[in-house]
Amino acid sequence: MALFILSLLCVFMVWSLVFLAWLFWSDIQRLVKSGGGKTVSEQTVKPSKEKIFDEDRKKLEEILKKRK
């Protein structure tokens, strides 16, 4: 009986470690990754995309004003 409980405990511990690794996978990759890659904040954003976002934002604001 004790062996059965010990084996169940081991299974749940391994499952918990795998779940935590899956949950924090992006953080783990960031720690392991070499410094050569660019992060999101370092990447350049094209101005044309910003204009599209501004236009979309204005359209959405107009829709919200009409609903009120």
HUBEL-V95033 format. One record per pair of residues at least 6 apart in sequence whose ideal C-beta (glycine too) atoms are under 6 Angstrom apart, sorted by the first residue. I is the first residue (numbers start at 1). J is the second residue. D is the distance in Angstrom with one decimal. If there is no record, write none. Layout:
# HUBEL-V95033
{{I/J/D} {I/J/D}}
This chain:
# HUBEL-V95033
none
